[in-house]
Amino acid sequence: MNEQSVMQHAAHAETAPERAGGRIAIPLYRRVLDRFYSGCFVVSMAALALMGVAVLLQIGGRLLGFSVPSVPEIAGFSMAASSFLALAHTFREGGHVRVSLLLAGLGDKRRLGFERFALAVALLLSLMFAFYLVGMTIESYEFNDASDGVIAIPLWIPQSFVAAGVIALSIAIADVLIESWRGHMPGYVGKEELPH
């Protein structure tokens, strides 16, 4: 067994269910978290679809000679919601850009230590980001801030989706960090690396 297959096996062990009496038993917390990440991703895709519909309406309106109000704001808010709500699912699936050149040459034990350090720093940064985003959203709600378009969209609505996406990312990072302290290599290890 080479080092890459050992790492892939360790990465798989994080989400590998335990067998109980011939049946596969997936822990409740794992099912809840995986559904939570998938739910955030589904809402993200719905926001992306809304953005596409808004842009198509604007294009169609120009061709047919009518104007759809506040399309740029709606498309922009939808794009922000889509981008941030997809963060947790993308992180769990290894879709984020990671610089792993240094880590590739380390053994499993030292790499796990570096992964733990990076995850702890990432968790701290994402929690700080979430704290300030939630504060900004509450402030927008209290002051009734709205967009400048024809349709005055309350800013707390799109801001709450952005804040929820960063909170979901923080939960995903904490989830992987806890698993790493249980001795499992993060599930994204091996997914981002091309096979030799």
C-alpha positions in Angstrom: 0.0 0.0 0.0 1.6 3.3 -1.0 1.3 6.6 0.9 -1.4 8.0 -1.3 -3.7 5.0 -0.8 -3.0 5.1 2.9 -4.1 8.7 3.0 -7.2 8.1 0.9 -8.1 5.2 3.2 -7.6 7.5 6.2 -9.7 10.2 4.6 -12.4 7.7 3.8 -12.4 6.5 7.5 -13.7 9.9 8.6 -17.1 9.3 6.9 -17.0 5.5 6.9 -20.0 4.2 8.8 -19.6 1.4 11.4 -21.2 -2.0 10.7 -23.7 -3.1 13.3 -25.2 -6.6 12.9 -24.6 -6.7 9.1 -26.2 -3.2 8.7 -24.4 0.0 8.1 -24.9 2.4 11.1 -24.3 6.0 10.4 -24.1 8.2 13.5 -27.0 10.6 13.9 -24.8 13.6 14.2 -23.1 12.7 10.9 -26.5 12.3 9.1 -27.7 15.7 10.5 -24.5 17.5 9.5 -24.4 16.0 6.1 -28.0 17.0 5.5 -27.3 20.5 6.8 -24.4 20.9 4.3 -26.5 19.5 1.5 -29.4 21.8 2.4 -27.2 24.8 2.3 -26.0 23.7 -1.1 -29.6 23.3 -2.4 -30.5 26.8 -1.2 -27.3 28.0 -2.9 -28.3 26.4 -6.2 -31.8 28.0 -5.9 -30.2 31.4 -5.4 -28.0 30.7 -8.5 -31.1 29.8 -10.5 -32.9 33.0 -9.3 -29.9 35.0 -10.5 -30.1 33.3 -13.9 -33.9 34.0 -14.2 -33.3 37.6 -13.2 -30.6 38.1 -15.9 -32.8 36.3 -18.5 -35.7 38.6 -17.6 -33.5 41.7 -18.1 -32.3 40.5 -21.4 -35.8 39.5 -22.6 -37.1 42.8 -21.4 -34.6 44.8 -23.4 -35.4 42.7 -26.5 -39.1 43.2 -26.1 -39.0 46.8 -25.0 -39.9 46.7 -21.3 -37.9 47.1 -18.1 -37.8 44.8 -15.1 -37.0 46.9 -12.0 -34.1 46.2 -9.6 -32.7 43.2 -11.6 -29.0 44.2 -11.0 -29.7 44.2 -7.2 -31.6 41.0 -7.2 -28.9 39.3 -9.4 -26.1 40.6 -7.1 -27.8 39.6 -3.9 -28.6 36.1 -5.4 -25.0 35.7 -6.4 -23.8 36.6 -2.9 -26.2 34.2 -1.3 -25.2 31.4 -3.8 -21.5 31.9 -3.2 -21.6 31.9 0.6 -24.2 29.2 1.1 -22.1 26.8 -1.0 -19.0 27.3 1.1 -19.6 24.5 3.7 -20.5 21.8 1.1 -17.6 22.8 -1.1 -15.2 22.7 1.9 -16.4 19.2 2.8 -16.0 18.0 -0.8 -12.5 19.3 -1.1 -13.5 22.0 -3.7 -11.6 24.9 -2.1 -8.2 25.8 -3.4 -5.6 24.6 -1.0 -1.8 24.9 -1.2 -0.8 21.3 -0.4 2.6 21.2 -2.0 4.4 21.2 1.4 2.0 18.7 2.9 2.4 16.2 0.1 5.9 15.2 1.3 5.0 14.8 4.9 4.1 11.5 6.5 0.5 11.0 7.7 1.2 11.9 11.4 3.0 15.2 10.7 0.5 16.0 7.9 -2.4 15.5 10.4 -0.7 17.9 12.8 -0.3 20.6 10.1 -4.0 20.0 9.0 -5.1 20.5 12.6 -3.2 23.8 12.8 -4.6 25.0 9.5 -8.1 24.0 10.5 -7.8 25.8 13.9 -6.7 29.0 12.2 -9.4 28.7 9.5 -12.0 28.2 12.3 -10.9 31.2 14.2 -11.0 33.4 11.0 -14.4 32.1 9.9 -15.9 32.7 13.4 -14.6 36.3 13.4 -16.0 36.8 9.9 -19.4 35.3 11.0 -19.5 37.5 14.2 -19.1 40.7 12.2 -21.5 39.6 9.4 -24.2 38.8 12.0 -23.6 42.2 13.6 -23.8 43.9 10.2 -27.1 42.1 9.5 -28.6 43.0 12.8 -27.6 46.7 12.3 -29.2 46.7 8.8 -32.4 45.3 10.3 -32.5 47.9 13.1 -31.8 50.8 10.9 -34.1 49.6 8.1 -31.4 49.8 5.5 -32.6 49.1 1.9 -31.1 48.9 -1.6 -31.1 51.9 -3.8 -33.1 50.3 -6.7 -36.7 50.9 -7.8 -37.7 48.0 -5.5 -36.2 48.9 -2.0 -35.0 45.4 -0.8 -34.2 45.4 2.9 -30.5 44.7 3.1 -30.8 42.4 6.1 -32.4 39.7 3.8 -29.4 39.1 1.5 -27.0 39.8 4.4 -28.6 37.0 6.4 -27.9 34.5 3.7 -24.3 35.6 3.6 -24.0 35.4 7.3 -25.7 31.9 7.3 -23.2 30.7 4.7 -20.2 31.7 6.8 -21.8 30.2 10.0 -22.3 27.0 8.0 -18.6 27.1 6.9 -17.5 27.6 10.5 -19.6 24.5 11.5 -18.0 22.5 8.7 -14.5 23.5 9.7 -15.2 22.7 13.4 -16.6 19.3 12.2 -13.5 18.4 10.3 -11.2 19.7 13.1 -13.0 17.5 15.7 -12.7 14.5 13.4 -8.9 15.3 13.0 -8.5 15.2 16.8 -10.2 11.8 16.7 -7.3 10.7 14.5 -9.0 10.8 11.1 -7.4 12.6 8.2 -9.8 15.3 6.9 -12.1 14.0 4.2 -10.9 16.5 1.6 -7.4 15.1 1.7 -6.8 13.3 -1.5 -9.8 14.7 -3.3 -8.0 17.8 -4.4 -4.8 16.0 -5.5 -4.5 14.6 -9.0 -3.6 10.9 -9.2 0.0 10.1 -10.1 
